[in-house]
């Protein structure tokens, strides 16, 4: 039986309702704020309190139902990747010597813990306007549903630390390999003139440029200190992060000109897809599919068709080294789409990828139209 977009929204509503019904009253109150709660548009991808209810506070069946909600908003391959990314937290815990007790929030930040992923449902599942979020370190999935239609599936964030990890002499785990390999294939396919336009800086920014801003902002540059915390860090931690940022910049010999080149602007930077050859456009289309196929099939099909329809207006910008295991960053930007990827931290073994709609994250633009129509 074929599945359409409304079926996906219904499955989300059923999964969200079942999870909420399985919670005791105190947890349900935390898990289910009103749809209009401004926290719906606050998001993180760092190991901080993402609000809602953490898996650490739930029983086995409740965690299972929360994961059913997450899976309702992802394709099966994307759900597999999300769970792999979450379990990388156990690897980081081991590398850190298992020093921080599991589930400890330590103020606003916590240690590496696969149980510190949070779920929230905003509003009444299946109601006129509702949404949900599942997020934690390196996974952040957001949905907005209006009148039974999925209005927005962005921001959608996947990251990985480590980006690449050996499992044996013959096996390597790379949860976001396609996002890296296809973009590198594209940049290597460019001729000298194309590459001169596409490569905007010899050094890569230390993080995705928009960071976790609720809105995509013109003129943005990466900001760790004010954004990685749920609340402001203490002075000592802020200084530590600032030193880390300066160290990453100096390690790449990043200049003020490089930082300015990476700055986001409403006018896209880099090479327009209209200047690509037919073979190069095939690579770009495959790269776009790596992002759209995070969604359930009918949503992915619709978004892929839209992006392929505006392909000539997309721009591809690259910063940093061109070879594997060199710090690098890229951006795909066009009408209603911003994709960012970076792999700089931890000696270029820590990656961040995000897909956003600069006008409609969290359904913001269509919600305005919906409410205006309702008032009329």
C-alpha positions as CSV (number, residue, x, y, z in Angstrom):
1,X,0.0,0.0,0.0
2,X,1.4,3.4,-1.0
3,X,2.0,5.9,1.8
4,X,1.2,9.6,1.2
5,X,2.2,12.7,3.2
6,X,-1.0,12.8,5.2
7,X,-0.4,9.2,6.2
8,X,3.0,10.2,7.6
9,X,1.4,13.0,9.6
10,X,-1.1,10.6,11.0
11,X,1.6,8.2,12.0
12,X,3.4,10.9,13.8
13,X,0.3,11.9,15.6
14,X,-0.4,8.3,16.7
15,X,3.2,7.9,17.8
16,X,3.2,11.2,19.7
17,X,-0.1,10.4,21.4
18,X,1.0,6.9,22.4
19,X,4.2,8.2,23.9
20,X,2.5,10.9,25.9
21,X,-0.2,8.5,27.1
22,X,2.6,6.2,28.5
23,X,4.0,9.0,30.7
24,X,3.1,9.8,34.3
25,X,1.5,13.2,34.9
26,X,4.7,14.9,36.0
27,X,6.7,13.8,32.9
28,X,3.8,14.5,30.6
29,X,3.6,18.1,31.7
30,X,7.3,18.5,30.9
31,X,6.9,16.6,27.6
32,X,3.9,18.4,26.3
33,X,4.0,22.3,26.3
34,X,1.6,24.3,24.3
35,X,2.2,24.6,20.5
36,X,2.8,28.4,21.0
37,X,5.5,27.9,23.5
38,X,8.5,29.9,22.3
39,X,10.8,27.0,23.2
40,X,9.6,25.2,20.2
41,X,12.0,27.3,18.1
42,X,15.0,26.9,20.4
43,X,17.3,24.0,19.5
44,X,20.8,22.7,20.1
45,X,23.1,20.0,18.8
46,X,25.6,20.1,21.7
47,X,25.5,17.9,24.8
48,X,23.3,20.2,26.8
49,X,19.7,20.2,28.1
50,X,17.5,20.1,25.1
51,X,14.4,20.4,27.3
52,X,11.4,18.1,27.3
53,X,12.0,14.6,28.8
54,X,15.4,12.8,28.5
55,X,15.4,9.1,27.7
56,X,17.4,8.7,31.0
57,X,14.2,9.5,33.0
58,X,12.1,6.9,31.1
59,X,11.4,3.2,31.4
60,X,12.2,0.8,28.6
61,X,8.7,0.9,27.0
62,X,8.6,4.7,27.2
63,X,12.0,4.9,25.5
64,X,10.7,2.5,22.8
65,X,7.7,4.8,22.2
66,X,9.9,7.9,22.0
67,X,12.0,6.1,19.4
68,X,8.9,5.2,17.5
69,X,8.1,8.9,17.4
70,X,11.6,9.7,16.1
71,X,11.4,6.9,13.5
72,X,8.0,8.3,12.3
73,X,9.8,11.4,11.0
74,X,12.8,9.6,9.4
75,X,13.4,7.1,6.7
76,X,14.5,3.7,7.9
77,X,18.2,4.4,6.8
78,X,18.1,7.8,8.5
79,X,16.7,6.3,11.7
80,X,19.5,3.7,11.7
81,X,22.0,6.6,11.3
82,X,20.4,8.5,14.1
83,X,20.7,5.6,16.5
84,X,24.3,5.0,15.5
85,X,25.1,8.7,16.2
86,X,23.5,8.5,19.6
87,X,25.5,5.4,20.5
88,X,28.7,7.2,19.6
89,X,28.2,8.9,23.0
90,X,29.2,5.7,24.7
91,X,32.4,5.7,22.7
92,X,33.2,9.2,23.9
93,X,32.3,8.2,27.4
94,X,34.9,5.5,27.2
95,X,37.5,7.8,25.7
96,X,36.9,10.2,28.6
97,X,37.5,7.4,31.2
98,X,33.8,7.1,32.2
99,X,34.4,10.0,34.7
100,X,31.0,11.7,34.6
101,X,28.1,9.7,36.1
102,X,25.5,8.8,33.4
103,X,22.5,11.1,33.4
104,X,24.4,13.8,35.3
105,X,23.5,17.2,33.8
106,X,26.4,19.0,35.5
107,X,24.5,22.3,35.3
108,X,23.6,23.0,31.7
109,X,26.0,20.6,30.1
110,X,26.3,16.8,30.6
111,X,28.8,14.1,29.8
112,X,28.6,11.7,26.8
113,X,25.5,9.6,27.5
114,X,23.3,7.7,24.9
115,X,20.4,8.2,27.3
116,X,20.6,12.0,27.2
117,X,18.4,12.5,24.2
118,X,15.2,14.5,24.8
119,X,11.7,14.4,23.3
120,X,9.0,17.0,23.3
121,X,5.5,17.3,21.8
122,X,4.1,20.8,21.3
123,X,0.3,21.0,21.4
124,X,-2.2,18.2,21.0
125,X,-1.0,15.4,18.5
126,X,-3.4,15.4,15.6
127,X,-4.8,18.8,16.5
128,X,-5.1,21.8,14.3
129,X,-1.5,22.9,15.0
130,X,1.1,20.8,16.7
131,X,4.7,19.7,16.4
132,X,7.4,17.6,18.0
133,X,11.2,17.5,18.6
134,X,13.7,14.8,19.3
135,X,17.2,16.1,20.1
136,X,20.4,15.6,21.8
137,X,24.1,15.7,21.0
138,X,24.5,15.5,17.2
139,X,20.8,14.6,16.5
140,X,18.1,17.2,16.2
141,X,14.8,16.5,14.4
142,X,11.9,19.0,14.3
143,X,8.4,18.7,12.8
144,X,5.5,21.2,12.5
145,X,2.1,19.8,11.5
146,X,-1.0,21.9,10.6
147,X,-4.4,20.6,9.7
148,X,-3.0,17.1,9.1
149,X,-0.2,18.3,6.8
150,X,3.5,18.4,7.5
151,X,4.4,22.0,7.2
152,X,8.1,21.8,8.1
153,X,10.8,19.2,8.7
154,X,13.6,21.6,9.4
155,X,16.0,22.2,11.0
156,X,17.3,18.6,10.6
157,X,20.7,18.0,12.1
158,X,23.0,15.0,12.1
159,X,26.6,15.0,13.3
160,X,29.2,12.5,14.4
161,X,32.1,12.4,16.8
162,X,34.1,10.5,15.8
163,X,33.3,11.2,12.1
164,X,35.3,8.2,11.2
165,X,36.1,5.2,13.5
166,X,37.9,1.9,12.7
167,X,35.9,-1.2,13.7
168,X,38.7,-3.5,12.6
169,X,41.4,-3.6,10.0
170,X,38.7,-4.0,7.3
171,X,35.8,-2.0,8.6
172,X,35.2,1.7,9.2
173,X,32.1,3.4,10.6
174,X,31.2,6.7,9.0
175,X,27.6,7.8,9.8
176,X,27.7,10.9,7.5
177,X,30.0,9.5,4.8
178,X,27.8,10.4,1.9
179,X,27.5,14.0,2.8
180,X,31.3,14.2,2.8
181,X,32.2,11.9,-0.1
182,X,29.8,13.3,-2.7
183,X,30.7,16.9,-1.9
184,X,34.4,16.1,-2.3
185,X,33.7,14.3,-5.5
186,X,31.9,17.4,-6.8
187,X,34.7,19.8,-5.8
188,X,37.3,17.5,-7.4
189,X,35.3,17.4,-10.6
190,X,35.5,21.2,-11.0
191,X,37.9,22.6,-13.6
192,X,40.3,25.4,-12.6
193,X,37.8,28.2,-13.4
194,X,34.9,26.6,-11.6
195,X,37.0,25.8,-8.5
196,X,38.2,29.4,-8.3
197,X,34.6,30.4,-7.8
198,X,33.5,27.5,-5.6
199,X,36.4,27.5,-3.1
200,X,35.7,30.6,-1.1
201,X,38.5,30.1,1.5
202,X,41.6,28.1,2.1
203,X,40.6,27.6,5.7
204,X,37.3,26.1,7.0
205,X,35.3,27.8,9.8
206,X,35.4,25.8,13.0
207,X,31.6,25.0,12.9
208,X,28.6,25.5,10.7
209,X,28.2,29.2,10.2
210,X,24.6,29.5,11.3
211,X,25.3,27.5,14.5
212,X,22.0,26.7,16.2
213,X,20.3,30.1,15.6
214,X,16.5,29.8,15.6
215,X,16.4,31.9,12.4
216,X,18.9,31.9,9.6
217,X,20.6,35.3,9.9
218,X,22.2,37.4,7.2
219,X,25.8,38.2,8.1
220,X,26.1,35.3,10.5
221,X,29.4,33.8,11.6
222,X,29.9,30.8,13.9
223,X,29.3,31.5,17.6
224,X,30.1,28.9,20.2
225,X,30.0,30.7,23.5
226,X,26.6,32.2,23.4
227,X,24.9,29.3,21.7
228,X,26.2,25.9,22.7
229,X,24.7,26.3,26.2
230,X,21.2,26.3,27.4
231,X,21.8,29.6,29.1
232,X,25.1,31.5,29.4
233,X,28.2,29.6,30.5
234,X,30.2,30.6,33.5
235,X,33.3,32.8,32.8
236,X,35.8,30.0,33.1
237,X,33.9,27.8,30.6
238,X,33.4,30.7,28.2
239,X,37.1,31.4,28.3
240,X,37.9,27.8,27.7
241,X,35.7,27.7,24.6
242,X,37.1,30.9,23.4
243,X,40.6,29.5,23.6
244,X,39.5,26.4,21.8
245,X,38.0,28.5,19.0
246,X,41.1,30.6,18.7
247,X,43.2,27.4,18.6
248,X,41.2,25.9,15.8
249,X,41.5,29.1,13.8
250,X,45.2,29.5,14.4
251,X,45.8,25.8,13.6
252,X,44.4,26.4,10.1
253,X,46.2,29.8,9.8
254,X,42.7,31.3,9.4
255,X,42.8,35.0,8.5
256,X,40.2,37.7,8.9
257,X,39.7,37.4,5.1
258,X,39.0,33.7,5.5
259,X,36.4,34.5,8.3
260,X,34.8,37.1,6.1
261,X,34.6,34.7,3.2
262,X,32.8,32.2,5.3
263,X,30.3,34.7,6.6
264,X,26.7,33.9,5.5
265,X,25.0,36.4,3.2
266,X,21.6,36.4,1.6
267,X,23.3,36.6,-1.8
268,X,24.7,33.0,-2.1
269,X,28.4,32.6,-2.4
270,X,30.2,30.0,-4.5
271,X,29.5,28.4,-7.8
272,X,26.0,28.4,-9.2
273,X,24.7,24.9,-10.3
274,X,23.8,26.5,-13.6
275,X,27.6,26.6,-14.3
276,X,28.0,22.8,-13.8
277,X,28.3,20.2,-16.5
278,X,25.6,17.5,-16.8
279,X,27.9,15.0,-15.1
280,X,28.6,17.4,-12.3
281,X,24.8,18.1,-11.8
282,X,24.4,14.3,-11.4
283,X,26.8,14.4,-8.4
284,X,25.0,17.5,-7.0
285,X,21.7,15.7,-7.2
286,X,23.1,12.7,-5.4
287,X,24.4,15.0,-2.7
288,X,21.0,16.6,-2.3
289,X,19.4,13.1,-2.0
290,X,21.7,12.4,1.0
291,X,19.8,15.2,2.8
292,X,16.3,14.7,1.5
293,X,16.3,11.0,2.0
294,X,16.5,11.6,5.8
295,X,12.8,12.1,5.5
296,X,10.0,9.5,5.1
297,X,9.5,8.6,1.4
298,X,6.6,10.8,0.4
299,X,8.1,13.9,2.1
300,X,11.5,13.1,0.6
301,X,10.0,12.7,-2.9
302,X,8.3,16.1,-2.6
303,X,11.4,17.9,-1.3
304,X,13.7,16.3,-3.8
305,X,11.4,17.3,-6.7
306,X,11.4,20.9,-5.4
307,X,15.1,21.1,-5.0
308,X,15.8,19.5,-8.4
309,X,13.4,22.1,-9.9
310,X,15.4,25.0,-8.5
311,X,18.8,23.3,-9.2
312,X,20.2,26.1,-11.4
313,X,19.7,28.6,-8.6
314,X,21.6,26.6,-6.0
315,X,25.2,27.6,-5.2
316,X,28.0,25.4,-3.9
317,X,30.7,26.9,-1.7
318,X,33.7,25.0,-0.3
319,X,36.2,26.1,2.3
320,X,39.3,24.3,3.6
321,X,41.3,21.4,2.4
322,X,40.3,19.4,-0.6
323,X,41.5,16.0,0.5
324,X,40.1,13.5,3.1
325,X,41.0,14.1,6.7
326,X,41.8,17.8,6.1
327,X,39.6,20.3,7.8
328,X,36.8,21.3,5.4
329,X,33.4,22.9,5.1
330,X,30.8,23.4,2.4
331,X,27.5,25.1,1.9
332,X,24.6,24.6,-0.5
333,X,22.3,27.7,-0.7
334,X,19.4,28.6,-2.8
335,X,15.7,29.5,-2.6
336,X,14.3,28.0,0.6
337,X,17.3,25.8,1.3
338,X,20.5,26.1,3.3
339,X,22.7,23.0,3.8
340,X,25.8,23.3,5.8
341,X,28.5,20.7,6.6
342,X,31.8,21.0,8.5
343,X,34.5,18.6,9.6
344,X,37.1,20.6,11.5
345,X,37.2,19.8,15.2
346,X,39.2,16.9,16.7
347,X,41.7,16.9,13.8
348,X,39.0,16.9,11.2
349,X,37.2,13.9,12.8
350,X,34.1,15.5,14.2
351,X,31.4,16.5,11.7
352,X,28.2,18.6,11.7
353,X,25.5,18.6,9.0
354,X,22.3,20.6,8.9
355,X,19.5,21.1,6.4
356,X,17.4,24.3,6.9
357,X,14.7,26.4,5.3
358,X,15.8,30.0,5.7
359,X,12.3,31.3,5.5
360,X,10.3,28.4,6.9
361,X,12.1,26.6,9.7
362,X,9.6,25.4,12.2
363,X,6.9,26.2,9.6
364,X,7.3,29.8,10.4
365,X,6.2,31.3,7.0
366,X,3.3,28.9,6.4
367,X,2.0,29.3,9.9
368,X,1.7,33.0,9.4
369,X,-0.3,32.4,6.3
370,X,-2.4,29.8,8.1
371,X,-3.3,32.2,11.0
372,X,-4.0,35.0,8.6
373,X,-6.4,32.8,6.7
374,X,-8.1,31.6,9.9
375,X,-8.7,35.2,11.0
376,X,-10.1,36.2,7.7
